[in-house]
Amino acid sequence: MTHVVLLTDAEDGLGDLTEHLDLLGHTVTARPRRASAAAGVPAADAVFVDARTDLSGARTVCTDLAALAAHLPVVAVFHDAGLSAVSARWQVADILLTTAGPAEVEARLRLATARSGPQGGHEPDEIRAADLVVDAAGYTARVHGQPLNLTYKEFELLKFLAQHPGRVFSREQLLQEVWGYDYFGGTRTVDVHVRRLRAKLGPDHEQLISTVRNVGYRFDARTA
């Protein structure tokens, strides 16, 4: 399963494209395109940039991402009329028309991520920190070889933090990355899930998820 971030300011997101990605089983997170630079490089396997309107602004977003994270495959999404603006200066891995069906979306996403190479946007299937093993492909987590009974969101939160060891995330960032941009709950949801995760990790490993006061949480593999 691939995590795709959609950068768009349109009220309908990217329309059928979002539905196609959901249908294909990918994880999709939408973010405002206008705030993409301030938000930094998204944690994702690929980024789709809405280039249906404001072509100049869309190209700037694409080139900014290329400069910040050359490994991250970026796909620009166009109406047919916008194709005349495409050039190498966009620095994108591929382009996609809004009329593309699910099969084409899957093929272009697969090719874009493959072109990013082994150091591309892919995280390892297994993340290890001492006795903890997080299997991203198999959706399982184990401590001392024993499986942890995690809910879907608990696993997603643990996996996301473990994929970025040492990096501090605010509660708002975790809500956006794990629950999705359109989640309407409060940040207390993050605190509740962290508390449950720590309880399931047990006293010997609960410190893997450390609290950074007045900021948020981080995965601290050094304490394992």
Z-matrix of the N, CA and C atoms (Angstrom, degrees):
N
C 1 1.456
C 2 1.522 1 109.25
N 3 1.319 2 116.35 1 135.20
C 4 1.452 3 122.96 2 -177.36
C 5 1.523 4 110.29 3 -105.65
N 6 1.335 5 116.45 4 138.76
C 7 1.461 6 120.58 5 175.43
C 8 1.518 7 108.27 6 -95.81
N 9 1.330 8 115.43 7 117.28
C 10 1.456 9 121.96 8 -177.92
C 11 1.524 10 109.26 9 -113.25
N 12 1.328 11 116.32 10 130.26
C 13 1.461 12 121.66 11 173.73
C 14 1.519 13 108.43 12 -101.70
N 15 1.331 14 116.50 13 128.93
C 16 1.453 15 122.28 14 177.11
C 17 1.525 16 108.78 15 -102.61
N 18 1.319 17 117.02 16 123.33
C 19 1.462 18 121.69 17 176.59
C 20 1.521 19 108.42 18 -103.22
N 21 1.329 20 116.51 19 107.77
C 22 1.457 21 121.51 20 -176.34
C 23 1.513 22 110.07 21 -154.61
N 24 1.326 23 115.70 22 146.50
C 25 1.458 24 121.08 23 175.41
C 26 1.523 25 111.64 24 -105.03
N 27 1.317 26 117.25 25 1.64
C 28 1.459 27 121.06 26 -177.93
C 29 1.524 28 110.89 27 -74.45
N 30 1.327 29 116.49 28 143.25
C 31 1.461 30 121.46 29 -179.74
C 32 1.526 31 111.89 30 -63.15
N 33 1.318 32 116.92 31 -30.82
C 34 1.470 33 120.26 32 -179.01
C 35 1.526 34 111.78 33 -90.83
N 36 1.354 35 116.81 34 14.62
C 37 1.459 36 118.38 35 -175.74
C 38 1.516 37 108.76 36 64.39
N 39 1.294 38 116.13 37 -129.22
C 40 1.468 39 120.23 38 174.44
C 41 1.529 40 110.91 39 -114.61
N 42 1.316 41 115.34 40 28.16
C 43 1.454 42 121.26 41 171.86
C 44 1.510 43 114.30 42 58.50
N 45 1.325 44 115.68 43 -125.62
C 46 1.460 45 121.55 44 -176.47
C 47 1.525 46 112.79 45 -62.12
N 48 1.320 47 117.46 46 -28.14
C 49 1.461 48 120.62 47 -178.31
C 50 1.530 49 110.50 48 -60.13
N 51 1.327 50 116.96 49 -42.49
C 52 1.454 51 120.82 50 178.16
C 53 1.526 52 110.53 51 -60.76
N 54 1.322 53 116.00 52 -44.16
C 55 1.469 54 120.51 53 179.01
C 56 1.528 55 110.71 54 -63.19
N 57 1.320 56 117.25 55 -40.70
C 58 1.472 57 120.46 56 179.41
C 59 1.526 58 110.77 57 -61.75
N 60 1.334 59 116.88 58 -44.98
C 61 1.460 60 120.38 59 -178.63
C 62 1.526 61 110.76 60 -64.99
N 63 1.334 62 116.68 61 -40.19
C 64 1.467 63 120.36 62 176.58
C 65 1.527 64 110.39 63 -62.29
N 66 1.316 65 115.32 64 -44.79
C 67 1.467 66 120.77 65 -179.82
C 68 1.520 67 111.31 66 -60.87
N 69 1.319 68 116.45 67 -36.10
C 70 1.461 69 121.39 68 -178.89
C 71 1.528 70 112.99 69 -79.21
N 72 1.331 71 116.37 70 -3.93
C 73 1.458 72 120.25 71 174.69
C 74 1.511 73 115.11 72 90.56
N 75 1.325 74 117.85 73 13.27
C 76 1.454 75 120.70 74 179.48
C 77 1.528 76 110.60 75 -87.36
N 78 1.318 77 116.23 76 153.56
C 79 1.457 78 121.77 77 174.33
C 80 1.526 79 108.58 78 -86.26
N 81 1.331 80 116.48 79 128.15
C 82 1.456 81 120.98 80 -174.01
C 83 1.524 82 110.02 81 -121.76
N 84 1.331 83 116.10 82 130.97
C 85 1.459 84 122.43 83 175.00
C 86 1.522 85 108.23 84 -126.24
N 87 1.332 86 116.55 85 129.26
C 88 1.464 87 120.90 86 178.70
C 89 1.519 88 109.90 87 -101.17
N 90 1.336 89 115.31 88 139.16
C 91 1.460 90 121.86 89 176.70
C 92 1.523 91 109.20 90 -135.06
N 93 1.331 92 117.41 91 151.85
C 94 1.470 93 118.87 92 175.69
C 95 1.527 94 111.07 93 -65.59
N 96 1.299 95 116.75 94 130.88
C 97 1.465 96 119.74 95 179.69
C 98 1.516 97 111.03 96 -67.23
N 99 1.325 98 116.77 97 -36.06
C 100 1.468 99 120.40 98 -175.56
C 101 1.521 100 112.13 99 -65.19
N 102 1.365 101 117.22 100 -22.89
C 103 1.467 102 120.54 101 -178.21
C 104 1.518 103 112.07 102 -104.20
N 105 1.324 104 117.73 103 10.70
C 106 1.460 105 120.51 104 -172.07
C 107 1.522 106 112.88 105 -64.72
N 108 1.323 107 117.81 106 -38.10
C 109 1.467 108 120.28 107 -178.17
C 110 1.519 109 111.17 108 -65.43
N 111 1.333 110 115.97 109 -42.74
C 112 1.467 111 119.74 110 -179.31
C 113 1.516 112 111.54 111 -68.18
N 114 1.330 113 116.72 112 -30.22
C 115 1.467 114 120.46 113 -177.39
C 116 1.519 115 112.38 114 -77.06
N 117 1.327 116 117.96 115 -15.42
C 118 1.457 117 120.99 116 179.99
C 119 1.518 118 112.07 117 82.55
N 120 1.312 119 115.74 118 -169.71
C 121 1.462 120 121.39 119 -177.05
C 122 1.521 121 109.69 120 -74.71
N 123 1.325 122 118.47 121 122.60
C 124 1.461 123 119.47 122 -179.84
C 125 1.523 124 111.57 123 -71.24
N 126 1.327 125 115.98 124 145.68
C 127 1.462 126 120.85 125 174.84
C 128 1.520 127 107.59 126 -81.10
N 129 1.315 128 116.48 127 102.00
C 130 1.462 129 120.98 128 -174.08
C 131 1.522 130 109.85 129 -158.52
N 132 1.329 131 115.23 130 166.89
C 133 1.463 132 121.22 131 173.65
C 134 1.524 133 111.49 132 -87.21
N 135 1.350 134 115.66 133 -25.11
C 136 1.460 135 120.67 134 178.93
C 137 1.523 136 108.51 135 -160.94
N 138 1.335 137 115.58 136 155.80
C 139 1.457 138 121.41 137 178.69
C 140 1.520 139 109.09 138 -125.43
N 141 1.320 140 116.21 139 131.52
C 142 1.463 141 121.83 140 173.93
C 143 1.528 142 107.14 141 -105.72
N 144 1.319 143 116.59 142 125.01
C 145 1.464 144 121.76 143 -178.91
C 146 1.517 145 109.14 144 -107.21
N 147 1.326 146 116.21 145 127.15
C 148 1.459 147 122.42 146 179.13
C 149 1.526 148 109.44 147 -72.40
N 150 1.328 149 115.80 148 111.31
C 151 1.468 150 121.29 149 179.44
C 152 1.524 151 110.33 150 -116.85
N 153 1.318 152 116.37 151 26.24
C 154 1.461 153 119.83 152 -179.39
C 155 1.519 154 111.88 153 -73.70
N 156 1.339 155 116.24 154 -28.62
C 157 1.463 156 121.39 155 177.17
C 158 1.524 157 108.00 156 -136.20
N 159 1.307 158 116.92 157 164.77
C 160 1.474 159 122.71 158 179.45
C 161 1.528 160 109.51 159 49.06
N 162 1.312 161 115.83 160 67.33
C 163 1.461 162 121.02 161 -176.83
C 164 1.528 163 112.04 162 -60.49
N 165 1.317 164 116.63 163 -38.02
C 166 1.459 165 119.43 164 -179.68
C 167 1.527 166 110.94 165 -63.85
N 168 1.324 167 116.34 166 -43.78
C 169 1.463 168 119.92 167 178.17
C 170 1.507 169 112.10 168 -64.58
N 171 1.336 170 116.40 169 -39.25
C 172 1.462 171 120.67 170 179.36
C 173 1.524 172 110.87 171 -64.80
N 174 1.331 173 116.33 172 -41.39
C 175 1.471 174 119.67 173 179.51
C 176 1.527 175 110.57 174 -64.17
N 177 1.328 176 117.03 175 -37.97
C 178 1.469 177 120.60 176 178.25
C 179 1.526 178 110.58 177 -62.46
N 180 1.332 179 116.75 178 -42.77
C 181 1.469 180 120.44 179 177.79
C 182 1.524 181 110.18 180 -60.37
N 183 1.325 182 117.00 181 -44.29
C 184 1.467 183 121.07 182 -178.75
C 185 1.526 184 111.64 183 -64.15
N 186 1.320 185 117.16 184 -44.54
C 187 1.469 186 119.34 185 -178.91
C 188 1.526 187 111.48 186 -70.57
N 189 1.336 188 116.69 187 -33.81
C 190 1.470 189 119.62 188 175.93
C 191 1.523 190 110.41 189 -62.62
N 192 1.324 191 116.66 190 -43.94
C 193 1.467 192 120.35 191 178.99
C 194 1.530 193 110.38 192 -63.96
N 195 1.312 194 116.94 193 -39.94
C 196 1.470 195 120.14 194 178.97
C 197 1.520 196 111.13 195 -62.44
N 198 1.326 197 116.59 196 -35.82
C 199 1.460 198 120.47 197 -179.69
C 200 1.520 199 111.80 198 -74.62
N 201 1.330 200 116.13 199 -36.29
C 202 1.464 201 120.51 200 -176.96
C 203 1.524 202 112.94 201 -81.18
N 204 1.333 203 116.41 202 -34.02
C 205 1.468 204 120.19 203 -175.56
C 206 1.523 205 109.13 204 -148.67
N 207 1.318 206 115.23 205 83.93
C 208 1.466 207 120.24 206 -176.14
C 209 1.526 208 111.88 207 -62.37
N 210 1.335 209 117.22 208 -23.83
C 211 1.465 210 120.88 209 -178.10
C 212 1.518 211 112.67 210 -77.10
N 213 1.342 212 118.17 211 -17.57
C 214 1.458 213 121.85 212 -171.80
C 215 1.524 214 110.66 213 -84.95
N 216 1.340 215 118.95 214 116.23
C 217 1.463 216 119.98 215 -179.51
C 218 1.526 217 111.25 216 -70.66
N 219 1.331 218 114.62 217 130.28
C 220 1.461 219 121.68 218 -179.61
C 221 1.522 220 108.84 219 -118.19
N 222 1.330 221 115.91 220 130.99
C 223 1.459 222 122.26 221 178.59
C 224 1.524 223 107.69 222 -117.55
N 225 1.320 224 116.91 223 124.81
C 226 1.458 225 121.55 224 178.29
C 227 1.528 226 109.42 225 -93.20
N 228 1.325 227 116.12 226 135.67
C 229 1.465 228 122.12 227 -175.93
C 230 1.526 229 109.09 228 -108.96
N 231 1.341 230 116.42 229 122.01
C 232 1.455 231 122.53 230 -173.69
C 233 1.525 232 112.36 231 -122.48
N 234 1.344 233 114.29 232 154.73
C 235 1.461 234 120.13 233 157.13
C 236 1.533 235 106.82 234 -76.66
N 237 1.299 236 116.72 235 159.73
C 238 1.468 237 120.94 236 -179.03
C 239 1.529 238 111.45 237 -55.90
N 240 1.335 239 117.09 238 -38.78
C 241 1.463 240 120.53 239 -177.10
C 242 1.524 241 112.56 240 -66.73
N 243 1.334 242 117.61 241 -20.34
C 244 1.453 243 119.84 242 -177.27
C 245 1.513 244 114.56 243 -85.21
N 246 1.338 245 117.54 244 -6.39
C 247 1.461 246 120.35 245 -175.19
C 248 1.526 247 112.99 246 -64.09
N 249 1.324 248 116.67 247 -25.37
C 250 1.469 249 119.33 248 -179.60
C 251 1.524 250 112.14 249 -65.22
N 252 1.333 251 116.88 250 -17.00
C 253 1.468 252 120.16 251 -178.81
C 254 1.525 253 112.39 252 -88.27
N 255 1.323 254 117.91 253 -8.64
C 256 1.459 255 121.18 254 -174.09
C 257 1.521 256 110.21 255 -74.77
N 258 1.323 257 114.97 256 134.62
C 259 1.459 258 121.31 257 174.36
C 260 1.517 259 108.55 258 -153.30
N 261 1.327 260 115.97 259 176.89
C 262 1.462 261 120.15 260 179.82
C 263 1.518 262 111.90 261 -63.72
N 264 1.323 263 116.49 262 -20.04
C 265 1.465 264 119.94 263 -178.57
C 266 1.531 265 112.28 264 -66.20
N 267 1.325 266 117.54 265 -17.94
C 268 1.460 267 119.92 266 178.73
C 269 1.533 268 110.86 267 -70.32
N 270 1.340 269 117.65 268 -25.77
C 271 1.469 270 122.94 269 178.04
C 272 1.533 271 112.39 270 56.47
N 273 1.338 272 116.06 271 43.64
C 274 1.459 273 120.57 272 179.25
C 275 1.527 274 110.26 273 -105.19
N 276 1.331 275 115.75 274 157.01
C 277 1.464 276 120.53 275 178.36
C 278 1.520 277 111.30 276 -75.26
N 279 1.350 278 116.42 277 -30.29
C 280 1.466 279 120.25 278 -178.85
C 281 1.517 280 108.01 279 -166.79
N 282 1.338 281 114.98 280 171.46
C 283 1.457 282 121.43 281 174.82
C 284 1.522 283 108.33 282 -126.27
N 285 1.330 284 115.38 283 161.19
C 286 1.456 285 120.54 284 -177.46
C 287 1.520 286 108.62 285 -146.90
N 288 1.315 287 116.49 286 135.67
C 289 1.455 288 121.00 287 174.79
C 290 1.521 289 110.16 288 -86.89
N 291 1.313 290 116.39 289 149.81
C 292 1.463 291 120.68 290 -179.79
C 293 1.521 292 112.17 291 -64.42
N 294 1.326 293 116.83 292 -19.21
C 295 1.468 294 121.04 293 -179.22
C 296 1.526 295 113.02 294 -84.21
N 297 1.324 296 117.38 295 -1.83
C 298 1.473 297 120.87 296 -177.41
C 299 1.524 298 110.96 297 -63.58
N 300 1.326 299 115.46 298 140.30
C 301 1.459 300 121.22 299 176.77
C 302 1.519 301 111.28 300 -88.11
N 303 1.331 302 117.68 301 175.73
C 304 1.468 303 121.15 302 -177.58
C 305 1.521 304 114.19 303 -56.15
N 306 1.337 305 118.03 304 -39.29
C 307 1.466 306 120.36 305 -178.09
C 308 1.531 307 111.14 306 -64.37
N 309 1.338 308 116.25 307 -42.22
C 310 1.462 309 119.20 308 179.48
C 311 1.526 310 111.10 309 -69.20
N 312 1.326 311 116.87 310 -39.93
C 313 1.465 312 120.59 311 177.71
C 314 1.525 313 109.99 312 -58.09
N 315 1.335 314 116.21 313 -46.52
C 316 1.459 315 120.38 314 -179.63
C 317 1.524 316 111.12 315 -63.31
N 318 1.324 317 117.06 316 -42.74
C 319 1.458 318 120.59 317 -178.38
C 320 1.528 319 111.55 318 -64.68
N 321 1.318 320 116.93 319 -45.02
C 322 1.465 321 120.02 320 -178.43
C 323 1.531 322 111.68 321 -68.97
N 324 1.328 323 116.49 322 -36.07
C 325 1.462 324 119.62 323 176.57
C 326 1.523 325 110.45 324 -65.74
N 327 1.332 326 116.06 325 -42.48
C 328 1.462 327 120.24 326 179.34
C 329 1.519 328 111.13 327 -63.27
N 330 1.332 329 117.37 328 -43.34
C 331 1.462 330 120.90 329 179.82
C 332 1.527 331 111.54 330 -67.25
N 333 1.338 332 116.40 331 -40.45
C 334 1.464 333 119.83 332 -178.88
C 335 1.515 334 111.30 333 -63.83
N 336 1.317 335 117.58 334 -43.08
C 337 1.458 336 120.22 335 -179.94
C 338 1.522 337 111.14 336 -71.41
N 339 1.335 338 117.15 337 -32.91
C 340 1.464 339 120.12 338 178.38
C 341 1.525 340 110.55 339 -67.33
N 342 1.324 341 116.83 340 -37.57
C 343 1.473 342 120.54 341 -179.31
C 344 1.519 343 112.24 342 -66.93
N 345 1.330 344 116.34 343 -21.43
C 346 1.462 345 119.14 344 -178.65
C 347 1.514 346 111.94 345 -70.87
N 348 1.333 347 117.44 346 -12.95
C 349 1.453 348 121.64 347 174.35
C 350 1.508 349 112.94 348 80.24
N 351 1.319 350 117.23 349 178.19
C 352 1.450 351 121.32 350 -176.62
C 353 1.510 352 114.05 351 -65.27
N 354 1.366 353 117.87 352 -22.47
C 355 1.450 354 119.35 353 174.83
C 356 1.512 355 111.24 354 -95.15
N 357 1.346 356 117.05 355 14.67
C 358 1.449 357 121.43 356 -178.17
C 359 1.503 358 111.77 357 -69.43
N 360 1.338 359 117.05 358 -160.48
C 361 1.451 360 120.86 359 -171.26
C 362 1.500 361 114.74 360 -72.06
N 363 1.346 362 120.50 361 8.34
C 364 1.447 363 121.64 362 -175.52
C 365 1.516 364 112.04 363 -86.83
N 366 1.294 365 115.18 364 136.83
C 367 1.451 366 121.20 365 173.24
C 368 1.524 367 108.09 366 -93.45
N 369 1.334 368 118.66 367 154.56
C 370 1.460 369 120.12 368 177.57
C 371 1.518 370 111.27 369 -62.35
N 372 1.354 371 115.66 370 147.67
C 373 1.465 372 119.40 371 179.55
C 374 1.518 373 111.62 372 -63.49
N 375 1.333 374 116.64 373 -35.37
C 376 1.451 375 120.42 374 179.30
C 377 1.524 376 110.74 375 -114.62
N 378 1.322 377 114.81 376 130.12
C 379 1.454 378 121.75 377 177.26
C 380 1.514 379 106.98 378 -114.47
N 381 1.334 380 116.66 379 125.48
C 382 1.463 381 120.90 380 -175.92
C 383 1.524 382 110.38 381 -119.26
N 384 1.320 383 114.66 382 136.25
C 385 1.459 384 122.13 383 172.86
C 386 1.520 385 106.39 384 -141.92
N 387 1.339 386 115.20 385 97.01
C 388 1.471 387 121.50 386 -176.27
C 389 1.524 388 109.45 387 56.75
N 390 1.335 389 117.61 388 -117.53
C 391 1.467 390 121.17 389 -175.42
C 392 1.523 391 113.16 390 -87.09
N 393 1.334 392 117.03 391 -1.17
C 394 1.462 393 120.69 392 179.82
C 395 1.522 394 109.91 393 -96.13
N 396 1.327 395 115.68 394 131.50
C 397 1.460 396 122.24 395 175.35
C 398 1.521 397 108.06 396 -127.49
N 399 1.327 398 116.43 397 121.63
C 400 1.459 399 122.30 398 176.53
C 401 1.522 400 107.83 399 -107.81
N 402 1.314 401 116.89 400 115.61
C 403 1.463 402 122.67 401 180.00
C 404 1.522 403 108.22 402 -97.67
N 405 1.339 404 116.41 403 97.93
C 406 1.457 405 120.87 404 -176.17
C 407 1.520 406 112.17 405 -65.39
N 408 1.325 407 117.48 406 -34.85
C 409 1.462 408 121.00 407 -178.95
C 410 1.521 409 111.44 408 -74.14
N 411 1.326 410 116.59 409 -39.58
C 412 1.458 411 120.45 410 -177.60
C 413 1.511 412 114.94 411 -91.23
N 414 1.337 413 116.55 412 -2.13
C 415 1.471 414 122.17 413 -179.40
C 416 1.523 415 111.71 414 53.93
N 417 1.326 416 116.23 415 47.31
C 418 1.455 417 121.29 416 176.11
C 419 1.525 418 108.98 417 -134.29
N 420 1.320 419 115.26 418 154.73
C 421 1.459 420 121.84 419 174.17
C 422 1.521 421 107.22 420 -135.81
N 423 1.351 422 115.32 421 139.72
C 424 1.461 423 119.66 422 -176.30
C 425 1.527 424 109.73 423 -133.65
N 426 1.323 425 115.55 424 145.30
C 427 1.458 426 122.99 425 171.77
C 428 1.518 427 107.62 426 -125.01
N 429 1.324 428 116.90 427 126.03
C 430 1.469 429 121.81 428 -174.71
C 431 1.540 430 111.01 429 54.45
N 432 1.340 431 116.09 430 32.03
C 433 1.455 432 120.23 431 -179.85
C 434 1.511 433 115.13 432 80.89
N 435 1.342 434 116.70 433 -4.80
C 436 1.459 435 120.34 434 -179.41
C 437 1.530 436 110.01 435 -96.54
N 438 1.336 437 117.44 436 130.24
C 439 1.471 438 119.34 437 -177.95
C 440 1.524 439 111.86 438 -67.42
N 441 1.328 440 115.13 439 142.97
C 442 1.462 441 121.45 440 174.29
C 443 1.526 442 108.78 441 -92.08
N 444 1.305 443 116.34 442 135.18
C 445 1.462 444 121.18 443 179.93
C 446 1.525 445 109.02 444 -86.12
N 447 1.340 446 116.00 445 84.51
C 448 1.451 447 121.41 446 -175.79
C 449 1.515 448 111.74 447 -104.33
N 450 1.331 449 115.84 448 144.66
C 451 1.458 450 119.65 449 169.83
C 452 1.528 451 108.72 450 -73.03
N 453 1.321 452 116.55 451 169.32
C 454 1.460 453 120.96 452 -179.15
C 455 1.534 454 110.96 453 -57.62
N 456 1.334 455 117.91 454 -47.72
C 457 1.462 456 120.69 455 -177.59
C 458 1.530 457 111.46 456 -70.67
N 459 1.330 458 117.56 457 -34.87
C 460 1.456 459 119.35 458 175.80
C 461 1.520 460 110.34 459 -61.70
N 462 1.344 461 116.34 460 -43.02
C 463 1.466 462 119.52 461 178.61
C 464 1.523 463 110.74 462 -65.12
N 465 1.328 464 117.35 463 -44.81
C 466 1.463 465 120.60 464 -179.22
C 467 1.526 466 111.11 465 -60.94
N 468 1.325 467 116.85 466 -39.55
C 469 1.459 468 120.59 467 178.85
C 470 1.533 469 110.81 468 -66.79
N 471 1.321 470 116.77 469 -45.93
C 472 1.466 471 120.46 470 178.68
C 473 1.521 472 110.68 471 -62.09
N 474 1.319 473 116.93 472 -45.04
C 475 1.468 474 120.87 473 -179.83
C 476 1.526 475 111.03 474 -61.72
N 477 1.329 476 116.81 475 -45.61
C 478 1.460 477 120.02 476 -177.62
C 479 1.524 478 110.81 477 -62.25
N 480 1.336 479 116.65 478 -45.86
C 481 1.464 480 119.34 479 179.68
C 482 1.529 481 111.02 480 -64.55
N 483 1.341 482 116.67 481 -42.03
C 484 1.464 483 120.60 482 -178.33
C 485 1.520 484 112.13 483 -66.94
N 486 1.331 485 117.44 484 -27.96
C 487 1.459 486 121.15 485 178.09
C 488 1.533 487 112.31 486 -72.96
N 489 1.344 488 116.48 487 -13.22
C 490 1.463 489 120.60 488 -177.92
C 491 1.531 490 109.58 489 -131.51
N 492 1.325 491 117.28 490 61.08
C 493 1.474 492 119.96 491 -176.22
C 494 1.529 493 111.99 492 -60.34
N 495 1.331 494 114.57 493 136.89
C 496 1.450 495 120.58 494 177.86
C 497 1.512 496 115.35 495 84.01
N 498 1.331 497 117.42 496 -13.12
C 499 1.464 498 120.15 497 -178.73
C 500 1.529 499 109.39 498 -89.36
N 501 1.309 500 116.02 499 133.41
C 502 1.460 501 121.57 500 -178.95
C 503 1.521 502 109.48 501 -91.01
N 504 1.344 503 115.53 502 130.56
C 505 1.455 504 121.42 503 177.40
C 506 1.522 505 109.68 504 -118.73
N 507 1.324 506 116.62 505 134.30
C 508 1.454 507 119.99 506 174.28
C 509 1.527 508 108.83 507 -72.24
N 510 1.307 509 116.21 508 164.76
C 511 1.460 510 120.32 509 177.05
C 512 1.522 511 110.88 510 -61.47
N 513 1.325 512 116.19 511 -37.91
C 514 1.469 513 119.98 512 178.98
C 515 1.523 514 111.00 513 -64.11
N 516 1.338 515 117.18 514 -41.11
C 517 1.466 516 120.21 515 178.33
C 518 1.525 517 110.94 516 -64.12
N 519 1.330 518 117.11 517 -41.62
C 520 1.464 519 120.26 518 -179.94
C 521 1.523 520 110.70 519 -66.29
N 522 1.324 521 117.07 520 -38.31
C 523 1.468 522 119.40 521 176.09
C 524 1.524 523 110.49 522 -59.85
N 525 1.325 524 115.58 523 -42.72
C 526 1.458 525 119.85 524 -178.02
C 527 1.520 526 111.67 525 -68.55
N 528 1.327 527 117.15 526 -43.24
C 529 1.454 528 121.05 527 -174.51
C 530 1.532 529 112.80 528 -77.65
N 531 1.327 530 117.47 529 -37.29
C 532 1.473 531 120.78 530 -174.33
C 533 1.522 532 112.10 531 -97.43
N 534 1.330 533 117.01 532 -41.84
C 535 1.461 534 120.00 533 -177.31
C 536 1.522 535 112.48 534 -93.18
N 537 1.327 536 116.95 535 -23.10
C 538 1.453 537 120.01 536 178.57
C 539 1.511 538 112.16 537 105.23
N 540 1.324 539 114.59 538 151.87
C 541 1.463 540 120.70 539 -175.08
C 542 1.524 541 112.40 540 -61.97
N 543 1.348 542 117.29 541 -29.39
C 544 1.456 543 120.56 542 -175.76
C 545 1.526 544 113.10 543 -91.08
N 546 1.337 545 117.65 544 11.99
C 547 1.459 546 120.42 545 179.29
C 548 1.532 547 109.01 546 -74.33
N 549 1.356 548 116.07 547 132.54
C 550 1.453 549 120.04 548 -173.81
C 551 1.529 550 113.22 549 -102.65
N 552 1.333 551 118.24 550 -0.41
C 553 1.456 552 120.69 551 179.50
C 554 1.518 553 112.17 552 -74.49
N 555 1.331 554 116.27 553 170.35
C 556 1.448 555 121.37 554 -179.23
C 557 1.518 556 112.33 555 -89.65
N 558 1.329 557 115.64 556 172.78
C 559 1.466 558 120.49 557 -177.13
C 560 1.525 559 112.36 558 -69.57
N 561 1.326 560 117.62 559 -15.90
C 562 1.461 561 119.29 560 177.42
C 563 1.530 562 111.08 561 -59.99
N 564 1.323 563 116.94 562 -25.88
C 565 1.467 564 120.96 563 176.62
C 566 1.529 565 110.36 564 -55.71
N 567 1.320 566 116.99 565 -40.62
C 568 1.461 567 120.94 566 179.64
C 569 1.523 568 110.36 567 -63.88
N 570 1.328 569 116.36 568 -45.53
C 571 1.469 570 120.27 569 -179.97
C 572 1.523 571 111.39 570 -59.70
N 573 1.322 572 116.60 571 -42.03
C 574 1.468 573 121.01 572 -179.63
C 575 1.522 574 110.54 573 -63.22
N 576 1.335 575 117.09 574 -44.28
C 577 1.466 576 120.24 575 -179.11
C 578 1.527 577 111.93 576 -68.88
N 579 1.330 578 116.78 577 -36.03
C 580 1.465 579 119.38 578 176.32
C 581 1.525 580 109.73 579 -64.40
N 582 1.323 581 117.14 580 -43.61
C 583 1.464 582 120.02 581 178.99
C 584 1.527 583 111.49 582 -60.17
N 585 1.315 584 116.55 583 -42.68
C 586 1.465 585 120.28 584 179.03
C 587 1.524 586 111.60 585 -66.74
N 588 1.329 587 116.01 586 -39.67
C 589 1.466 588 119.77 587 178.68
C 590 1.527 589 110.80 588 -62.41
N 591 1.316 590 116.28 589 -45.11
C 592 1.460 591 119.89 590 179.96
C 593 1.530 592 110.86 591 -61.25
N 594 1.325 593 116.44 592 -40.48
C 595 1.463 594 119.71 593 179.41
C 596 1.526 595 111.00 594 -63.38
N 597 1.338 596 116.74 595 -38.06
C 598 1.455 597 120.37 596 -179.03
C 599 1.532 598 112.05 597 -76.96
N 600 1.325 599 116.87 598 -29.79
C 601 1.460 600 119.91 599 175.99
C 602 1.521 601 110.87 600 -69.64
N 603 1.326 602 116.63 601 -28.10
C 604 1.459 603 120.49 602 177.77
C 605 1.513 604 112.24 603 90.30
N 606 1.327 605 116.57 604 164.45
C 607 1.479 606 120.96 605 -174.93
C 608 1.523 607 114.08 606 -61.22
N 609 1.329 608 117.82 607 -26.06
C 610 1.470 609 119.86 608 -178.98
C 611 1.521 610 113.01 609 -79.19
N 612 1.340 611 117.04 610 -16.30
C 613 1.464 612 119.31 611 -174.74
C 614 1.527 613 113.64 612 -131.11
N 615 1.320 614 118.32 613 -0.68
C 616 1.461 615 119.78 614 -177.81
C 617 1.523 616 112.14 615 -62.21
N 618 1.349 617 116.06 616 -25.41
C 619 1.463 618 119.81 617 -179.05
C 620 1.525 619 112.62 618 -72.23
N 621 1.328 620 117.74 619 -6.63
C 622 1.464 621 120.08 620 174.75
C 623 1.527 622 110.89 621 -59.00
N 624 1.327 623 116.85 622 -33.54
C 625 1.464 624 120.84 623 176.47
C 626 1.522 625 107.12 624 -103.17
N 627 1.309 626 115.86 625 102.25
C 628 1.455 627 120.18 626 -175.43
C 629 1.523 628 110.57 627 -99.93
N 630 1.313 629 114.91 628 151.93
C 631 1.459 630 121.93 629 177.94
C 632 1.522 631 109.61 630 -95.32
N 633 1.305 632 116.16 631 129.46
C 634 1.463 633 121.53 632 173.41
C 635 1.525 634 106.53 633 -104.48
N 636 1.295 635 116.11 634 108.87
C 637 1.455 636 121.91 635 -170.84
C 638 1.527 637 112.39 636 -54.58
N 639 1.326 638 114.31 637 134.00
C 640 1.469 639 123.20 638 178.87
C 641 1.531 640 113.41 639 65.37
N 642 1.331 641 117.35 640 8.58
C 643 1.471 642 119.74 641 178.62
C 644 1.526 643 110.31 642 -123.88
N 645 1.331 644 117.27 643 -66.73
C 646 1.461 645 120.01 644 -176.96
C 647 1.511 646 111.99 645 169.19
N 648 1.346 647 115.91 646 -130.57
C 649 1.453 648 121.16 647 -174.41
C 650 1.528 649 110.71 648 -133.59
N 651 1.345 650 114.30 649 157.87
C 652 1.457 651 119.61 650 172.91
C 653 1.524 652 108.73 651 -146.99
N 654 1.331 653 114.71 652 157.65
C 655 1.469 654 121.81 653 174.16
C 656 1.509 655 106.63 654 -92.44
N 657 1.323 656 116.36 655 118.53
C 658 1.452 657 121.83 656 -174.31
C 659 1.515 658 109.89 657 -113.13
N 660 1.336 659 116.64 658 86.54
C 661 1.477 660 121.27 659 -177.31
C 662 1.508 661 111.70 660 -66.79
N 663 1.324 662 118.75 661 -18.78
C 664 1.468 663 120.86 662 -178.83
C 665 1.515 664 112.12 663 -67.02
N 666 1.347 665 116.62 664 -22.12
C 667 1.464 666 119.19 665 -178.41
C 668 1.512 667 112.26 666 -85.66
N 669 1.356 668 116.80 667 -6.06
C 670 1.472 669 119.87 668 -176.01
C 671 1.510 670 110.48 669 -73.85
